[in-house]
């Protein structure tokens, strides 16, 4: 479509509208008697937005809309005649002397219009925030604005709004398709009653909700607290309720878009790449689906199955529950006691608070009073208190009747107290609960401190512990103060030395590329794993501490927790929580131990690692490239998993996806992958898996020690996803968000995996392989690696 030219300067009727003469040259304003034709446009005063006619995608129709003016990709944010398309290019937009906007064709047929106004000298103007409004020329009141009639896009400063006096709502509805901006099947609106929450529906079905607003975030989007580039606010009173956002940097272009098929996306424009990047989307996993586990059910994405009943509850239909049909939800085992007041409460921590359609809110009430208020009402099922509300004070929220749309998070969320009969206070949840996994998934974030180097420091004193000299530095004292301020423990070397028996070989757990790991026992009898980094570096204490602080900010149940560090003289150490079951490879590749890992456990491990990587790539405050692999040297067995690293020395989040695919195949088969440089299926797990998959024999890949029961469908789905992840070209691999959805069964693997090119194309000659092992160049990049503990 040819670029439209800005609208020519308007000629106004000076006799009728003398106040408009000074404005007649404005390219952002529409005047009576000067219509906007198909080949013209309005441009906001700062050049940010353009209003004009456009044809979307493969459509043959014309629409009047507003889009970004200063980016190369035409991105429409508002459409006037979305359900009444113009058949040709004869469309004209005009404003009458009574202030009514009208869109018509050459025959005078009106396709879209706005009500008349009583304003003197009405004009229509496109503002810098993309709002198109009708007002009086002399600065009179605003009679109509496009912000009150949005389409699918929420922009900074716009409001997702409810007028509680009149019932008027400002909702956002998806396009029908990329080629048709007509009213689609998905709508985002703000709950008109009670505590504000965003609700997304597809047709008449509610598919997602944000959870209620708890001061700085929605309870169902705890990661919002880490969105440092945005300001979010919710206002709620007797007259109105609305949600809006702004960007702290006005040059950052961001929009919240309702997509078809029940999807919500926050997008940010990446200028360097010339593309819109998905910053956030929902629903992103099965637990995000509204009411996924039914009434009184709770969803935990790290469990398999994901649904279980709350403590003191059991499935309403056990047979259906066993088949993972959770629609009927759960019921109480024992009725609550309303007469003798013997009921109690069980805490559900890190929760998305339940649906708020039947809640009662009492302001300025503390926790104890809130609890007693719930006990006094026989229909009260749960309560929570919130002290993070605007204007200070506290808030008691009571749920009457059933609890719906309840889930838990790894980090964030709220405390919910669920009412139980006395007999059920010491029981566990009903049907759907699972035993703890035999193996804890270990993802070490040691790569953030890769390449740490030595720098001499001026010492101020020396302490001797047995035979081990411990050098203390001025930097130590400085960092102790800074670390206390950041709630980052900085351990004394003397304490660590004593706790590891002076780094005795009896305490050695293993040794990786960055140094040995020792088991230790600190004060309070706490067991830890101490990573003592190699003393060969050029970085100093400040760089080391900066990187450690980055690691400390990453909190996820599938990531080993960093407890603190030690910096003293030439010593650099990381102190982690101790994982008594050891690393995954000590089980999966051990003939005697791998039989302990049944399929349910291996499935949870796969899903847990996927969620950990998704957190690092997208949900954490920092975008981390983890890299699940070990780097090879010229004298070692080929372990280079990622083609682009082996060939070009480059990394990206898609490198993690590749390595994750390899990991899936290793978990399923119990076999190590020997690298990508061998074409012999006996050495190349990827080639072997691909051959079996192509022959329809994928189940032959399954570890022979794996006992029953086995979900054949889950195994085959995992193999297919793994083969998608190990595609040779990074752009052919899915993102971790899509991988998590596919693992959850919410999205079918697509497209069909292609044969990885390196399976057949990267053979090595016998002479080359015998005289010269595969090599790997380690570039000066920050990366993360996994090593046995």
N, C-alpha and C positions, 0 to 999 in steps of 0.2 A: 504494500500500500504506500502510495507516494506521501511524503511528509507534507502535512498541511501548513499553509502559510498563516502567520499571525493575522488576526483581524485588522482590517484597515481602520484608520481613525474614523470615528463616528461623526456624522453631521446631525446635529440636534435641532429640534424646533425651538429656537430661541424665544419666540413670542410666547409659546406655551410654558416653556421650562427655562426661564432665565437663570435659575440657580445652577443649571447643568453646563453652562457654556464653558466654565473653567475646567470641567471634567471631560469634555468631549473628545480629548485625545487619548483617554485611558484605554489601554489594550486589555484590561482585566474587567471591563464593565460593559454591560449591555443596556442600551437606551431604547425607549419607545421610538418607533419609526425607523430604527436602524437594525434590522434583523441579522442574525448570524446564519450564514449559508453553509452548505456542506464543505466548501473549499476554504472556509475561514475558521478561526479559533480564538479563544480568549486565553491569555496567559497571566498567571498571578504576578503581582508586582515584583516579587523576588525571583521569578522565573522557575519556581519549584514545580508548579502544576499547570496542566493545559486542559481546557475544555473544548471539545469538538466532536466531530463525527468519526466513527471507526467501524471496521469490519473485523470481528474476531475470528481467528483461526481459519477454518475452511468454510465458514459461513458465507452466504451471498447477500446477507441483509446488512443494513446500516443502523447504528445505534448512536445516541448522544451520550457521551461519557466524559469522565475526568481521569487523567493518568499522569504519571510522573513525566516531567518535561525534560529533565536533565540526565536521564539514563538511557542507554541505547535500546534496552528491552522494553517495548511498550507494555506497561503494567497498569491496567485499568483498576481504579479503586472505587468508582461509582458509575452507575448507569441509570439514565432517566427512564427510557422506554424499554426496560428490560423484557417485558412481556408483550410489547407491541412494536416489533421491528419494522423499520422502513424498508420497502422493497427496492428502492433505488436511491440515487444520489441527489434527489430533489428536496431533501429535507431542509427545513428552515426553522430556527428557534427565534421567537420574538417575545417581547414584553409589551403588554398593552398599557394604556394610560391608567387603567384601574389596578395595575400591578400583577396581572395574571401572566405567568409564563405559558407559552403554547408552542408545541412542536407539531408541525404539519408538513404535508408534501405539496407538490405543485398543483394538485387538484383541490387543495384546501381541506383535505381530510386530516383531522386532528388525531395524533397518535399518543400524545401525552400533554398534560396541562396541570397547572396549580390553581388554587382558589384565588379569587379577587381579593384586593386589599383596599383599605381606605387611606392609604398613605399619599401624601402630597409629593408629586414628582418621583414616582417609583423608578428604581434602577435595580439591575441584577449584577452582582459583582462576585468574581472568583478570588477568594482570599488565599494567603500564603500557606494556610493549613489544609487546603483543598476543599474548604466549605464554600458552597455556592449559595448566595442568599439574596433575598429581595428586601430592600429597605428604602426609606425616603431619601431623596437626594440631599436634603439638608441635614442628614444625620438622624433622621427619624427612626422609629422603632423597626425592628426586624420582624417582618410579617411571615416569611417562609425561608427555610434553609434546608439544604441537602443533607446536613448532618442529622436532621430529624427523620430522614427517609433513606437510611443507608441500604447498601446492597449486601455484599459479602465481606467487606473489609473494615476493620477497626483501626483507625490511624491515631497517632499521638494527639491527645487533646479531645478526641471524640469520646462519647459516653455510651456505654451499654446501660440503658436507663429505664427506670420505672417511675412514673408519676403516680404515687399512691392516692392522690386526691381524685384523679380522673380515670385511673386505670390505663392511661396511655403508656405503651412500651416502645422502646427503640431497640428492635431486634436486628440480627444480621443473618441473612439467608444465602446459601451457596448458589453458584451458577448451576445450570443443568449440566453443562459440560464446558470444555475449553472453547468449543465453537458456538456455544449458546449461553448468553448471560441471563436467560430467563430464570424465574424463581425455581430453585432446585429443591432437593429433598431434605436438606439439613439446615437447621436453624439454631442459633445461639441466642439465649436470652438470660436475663437476670431474674432469679426467683422473686416474684412480686410480694411474697409474704415472709415474715420472720427474718432470720439472719441471712444476709445476702450470700448467694452463691451463683456461679455461672452454670447453666444447664444446656447441654447440647442434645438435640433430638433429631432423629432421622425418620421422617414421616411423623407418625404419632408415637414412635418408640423412643424413650429416653435412652441414649447410648453412653452418656458421660456426664459427670458433674465435677465441678472444681472442689467440692466440699465447702463448708462455710468459711467465711472470712474471719480470721482470728487475729486481727490487728495489723500484721505486716505481710501476711500471706494467706492463701486459701489452704485449708487443712489437707486438701488432696493434691496440692502442688508445693510440697515443702521445699523443693529446689529453688523456688522463687526468691528465697532469702539471699541466694548467692548471685542473683542477676544484678551485678553492680552497675550495668550500663543503663538501668531503667529505674524510674520512680513509679510505684503502683499505689493507687489509693482507692478506697471504697468509702462512700458516704451513705449513711442510712439514718433516716429520721421519719417522722410521721408523714411528711410531705412527699419525700422522694427517696430513691436509692439508686446509686449508680457506681459503675466501675470504670476507671480510665487509667491510662498509662502515658508517660512521657519519656523521652530519651534524655539523658543527662548531657550528652553531646548532640547538639542540634544538627551536626553534619551526618549523624548516623540515621540511615533510613530503615525503619522497621514498621511492620504491619502485622496484624493478627487477622488471619483469613479463615473463613468457614469453607471447607472443601466439601464436595459431594461425598456421599456414602459415609456420613457421620465422622468427619475428620476435621480437627482444628489444628492450624499451624501458625507458629510465629516465625516470620521470615525477616532476615537482615540482608541488606544489599552489600555484597563484597565488591568494592570498586575495582580492586586489582584483577579480579577474575571475571568481572562483568556478569555476575550471576547472583541470584537470590539463594541464600543459604538457610536451611531449615534449622532454626535455633532451638525450637521446642515444638513438639506435636503431641496430640492426645486424641483418642486413647492410644497408648504406645504398647500396652501389654494386656493380657486377659484380665488382670486385677483392676485395670482402669475401666473396664466395661461396667456400666451401671448395674448394681445388684447382681454381680456375677455369681455370687454364692448364695443368693436367696436371702430370705429374712433370717436374722440371727446367725447367718453364716459369716465367716471371716476369710478373707483372701490373703494369702502370703505367696508372692511370686517366687520365693526361694524354696518352696516346698513342692513335692509332687505326691499326690495331686495338690493343686493350689488352694483348694477349698477345704475348710474344716468347720465344725460347729464351735461356737463359743463354749467356754467352760460351763458345765451345767446344762448344756443343750445336746440334743441328739437329732439325727435326720428325721424329717417327717415321713419320708418314704425311703427306707434303707436300701431296698433293691435298686431303685433309680439312682440313689447316691453312689452305690457301688459301681454303677455304670457311668459315673461322672456326669449325671444329670442333676444339677444342683438347683434347678428352678424352684422346687418346692421348699427349699430352705430347711430350717431346723425348728425344733420346738423345745420348750422347757422339759427337763426331766421331772422336776418337782415344782408345783405351784408355789408362788411367793406367799408368805404369811402376812396378811394385812391386819390381823387382830392382835397377835402377841408381840409384834415388832421384833422378830428374831432374824430378819433378813440381813444380809451383808452385801458387800460389793467386791468384785474382782477387777483388778486393774488390767486394762488393755493398753500397753504403752506403744508409742510411735504410731498412732492410729490416724487414719483419715476418719474424721468424725462422721457419723451416720447421716443419712438424708434428713433434712430439717423441716419436712412438711408438717410435722406434728410436734414441734419443739415449743418449749416455754422459756422465755428469757427473762431473768430477773437481774436488774442491775444493782451494783453496790452490795453484793452478797458474797461472803467468803466461802471457803471450801467446806468447813464444818456445817455452816448453816445450809449450804446447798445440799449436802448429804442428808441432813434431817428433813429438808423440804421434800426430797425425793421419797424418803421413807414414809412421809405422811400421806403421799398420794399412791394408792394401790396400783394405779395404771402406769406409774413411772418405772421405766425399764433401765434407765441409765442417766448419768449426769457428768458434767465436766465444768470446770471453772476456768475462766480466761482473764488474765490480768494485763493483756497486751492490747487493750482497746484504746481507740483514740480518746483523748481527753483524760486519760488516767482512770483510776477506779478498777472495779472488778465486775465480773459478769458470771452469773450462774445459768447454765443451760440444761434443761431437763427434757428428756425424750419420753413421751407417752406412747404406749403401744409397742409396735414392732420396731426393730432396728434393721435398716437396709443400707446397702452399699458401704459396708464396713471392710476395711483392709488395713494392712500394716506396712510400714516402710523400714528400710534399713537405717535410715538417718532422717531425723525430723519427725513431723507428725505431732499428735497431741496425746495427752493422757485421758482415757475414757474409763469411767467406773460403771461396770455393768452389774445390775442388781441380781442377786441369786438367793434362793432359799438356803437356809442354814445347812441342809443336808448336802448341798452341791458345792459348798465353798472350798472343799478340799479335793474335789474330783478334777479330772482332766476333761478336755473337750470330747464331744461325741463324734462318731464316724468321720473318717477323713483325716484324722491325726496321723502323723508318721513318726517313726523313731528317728533319733539323731543319726546322721550319717556316720559311717565307720571312719571316714576320712574327712578331714577338714580341707577345703580347697585353699591352697596356699598361693598367693600371688605377691611376690616380693617386689617392692618398688625401689630396689637398690640402684637401678639404672640412673635415677636422677642425680646420683652422686658419682657416676662413672667418671673416670679420668681425674679423680682428686689427686692433687699433687702436693708435694712437700714445700714448705717455706720456713726458713729459719726465723725464730722469734726471740726477742730479748727476754730471758728468763729472770725471775726474781727470787726463786727459792727451789730447793730440791728436797724431796722426801724419799726415804728408802723403805720399801716394803719387802722384807725378806731379801731375795736376790734381785728384785726387780726395781730399778731406779725409775721414779716417776717424776717427770719434769713438769712443773706448773708455770704458766706464763701469764703475762699481763692481760693478754687477750681472753684468757679463761675468766678472769674477774669481770671483764667488760661484758662478755657473753652471758655470764650468770645473771647479771642484772637485766639484760635485754630478754633473756629467755623466760625469766619469771614474769615479765610484763606480757609475754605472748603465751603464757601457760604452756610452755614447752620445757619439760624437765631436762636439765643439763647435769648429768651424773659426774661425780668425782671419780677420777681414775683409780684412786685408792679403793673405793667401794667396789668398782667393777673388777679390779684385780683380785680382791679378796673373794668376791662372789664366784669367780671362775677358777679358783685355786691357782691364781697367778697364771692364767691361760694354759693350764695343764693339758697335755695331750689326752688325758682321760676325759676331759670335758669337751673335746673337739667333736662337733657334730658333722662337720664336712668342710670342704674348701672349694670355693668357686673362683670365678675369674677376677673378683675384686678383693679377695682375701678370705681367711678362715672364719668359721662361725663356731662359737663356743656356747655351751649351755652354762647358765649361771643362776645363782640364787641370791637375790638382793635382800635388803632389810625387809622384815615382815614376811620372810619366807616365800617371796614371789619368785617364780621361775621365769627366766627370760632367755632369749637367744641374742648373743652379742656378736655383731659383725665387725671384725677388726680389719679395717681397710688397709690395703697394701701401701707401703710407704714409698711411693714413687709418683710424684706429682709436681705441678707448678702452681696449683691453686692455693690460696691461703684460707685462713679461718673464716673470713667474711663470706667468701663465695660458698664454702662448705655449709655454713649456717643458713645462708639464704636458701640453698637447695633443700636442706633438711626441713626448714619451715614450710616449704611447698609440700613436701611429703606429709607433714603433720596435718595439713589442711584437708587431706583426702581421707574421708571416713566412710567406710562401706563394710557391711558384714562379710563380704567376700574378699576383703583385703586385709592382710595381716597388719595389725595395728602397731604403729611406731610409738614406743613409750618415751623415747628421749634419745639423747646422744651424749657423746663425750668428746671434748676437744682439749688436748693438753700437749703442748710441744708439738712433736711430730705425729702424735696419736690422733686418729680420727675413727670414732666408733659409732655404730648405730645399735640401739637397744630396742628389740622387738618383743612382743608377747611370744611366749614359748608355745609351740604347737606339738603336743606330746605324740601325736600320731605320725609326725614326720611329713615328708613331702609326698606328692602324688606318685612320682616315679618309683619311690621305694615300695609301693604297693602294686602298681599296674604292670611293672616289668619284673616282678618277683614271682616265680612260679608257686611258691608256697603261700604268699599273701594275697595274690590277686583273686583267689577264689572267695575271699572275704567280701569282695565288691560285687554284689548282685547288680542286676540291671537297674533297679530303682535307684540304688546309690550312684551308679555311673551316670544315670540320667540327671540326677540332682547336681552332680559335679559339673557336667556339661552346661547345664542351665545356669549354675552359679558363676562359672567362669565367664559365660556370655554376659551376664548382668554386671559383673565386675568390670569387664571391658567397656560395656555401654556407659557405665558410670564414668570411667576415665575419659572416654571419647567425647561424651556429650553432657552428662548431668553434673559433673564436678565443676568447681569454679575454675579449674585448670584443665586444658585439653592435653591429655597425656597420651603419647604413643608408647605403648607398653612393651611390645615385642616379646612374644613368648617363644624364645629360642635361645640357644647357646651359640656363641660365635666360635668359629673354628680357626685354628692357626694352621700354618703351612704343614705342620707335622702331625696334625690330629685327623681323626675320622671326620668326614664331611658332615657338618650339622647345619649348614646354612639352609634354612627352610625357605627363605623368601627370594624369589627369582630376581626382583628388581635390585635387591641388596647384593646378591651374588654377582650380578652383571654390572650394575652401575653404582653400587654403594649408596643407594637412596632408600629412605624410609618414609612411610606415611601411615595413616590409620588403616589403610587397606593392607599394609604389611601385617598388622595385627590380625586382620581378618584371615589372611592366608595362614598364619601360624595357628590360629584358632581352628581352622579346618583340619590341619595336620593333627592337632591335639585331639579332636573328635575321633579321627580314625585310629589314633593310638589307644584311646580309651576303649573303643569298641573292640579292637582286635587284640589288645595286649601286646602289640608288636611295636618296636621302635622304627621310626622312619630314618633311613640311613642318609638322607639328603636328596637333593634334586638333580645331582649330577650323574646318577647311575640309571641306566635304562633297564637293568635286569630286575624283573618283578620281585625276585627273592631279596633284593636289597632295597628296592624302592617301593615303600608302602603305598604311595600315591598311585603309581602305575598298576600295582596289584589290585588296589581298590577299584580303580577305573575299569580294569579288565573284567572283574567280577560283576560290576554294575552293568556294563554294556551287555554281558551275557545273561543278565537276569538272575545272577547268582549272588546278589549282594549279601544275603544272610550267611554265606560261607565265610565272610570276613569276621564274623563274631567269634570272640575268644572262646575256645573249646572248654575252658574251665568255668565259663559262665553258666550258673545253674538256672533253673526255672523258678518263678515265671518270667518270661521275657515278652515284652510288647513288640511284636514283629513290626507293627506299623511305625512305632517310635524309632526303632533301629533303622529301618529303611529311610525314614524321613531324615534322621541324623546323617546317614551316609550321603544322601542327595544334597543336603545343606553343606556338608563338608566339601563335596566336589565342586559346589558353586563357589565356596570360599577359596579354593586353591586354583581358581582360574589363573592362567599365566599373566593376563593383562589386569592391572589393578582396577581399571574402570569396569571390568566385567564382574568384579566381586561385589556382593551386597554390602551395605553398611551394617554395623552391629545392631542398630535399631531394627532393621529388617530381619536380621538373623534371629533376634529375640522373638519377634512376632512369628516367624516361621516355626521356631522351636515350640512356641506355645500353641501352634495349630491354628492361629488366627489368620494366617496367610499361607497359601500354598507356595512351595518353592517355584520360582519363576525367574528367568526362563530355564529350560532344561539345561543341565550342565554340558559344557563342551569338553572335548578331550584336551587336557592340559598339554600345551605344546612341548613343554620340557620333558614329558614322558617319553616322547619318541625323538625329539629333535636335539637333545643335548647329550649325545653319547661321547664318551671319551675313548680314545684309542688305548689299546692295551699297553703300548709303550709309554704313553703319557701318564697313564694312571699308575704304572709301576715305578716310574722314575721321579714323578713329581706329583705329590698329592694336591688336591684342590686347595686353592688359596682364598683368603678373604681379607679385604682391606677395611680396617675400622676407621671410618671418617670421624672428624671432630664434631660429633653430634651428641645430644642428650638422648639416652635411650634407657630402656628398662629390661632387665633380664631375670630369668628364673634359675635358681640354683638350689640343689638339694640342701636340706637342713639336717 
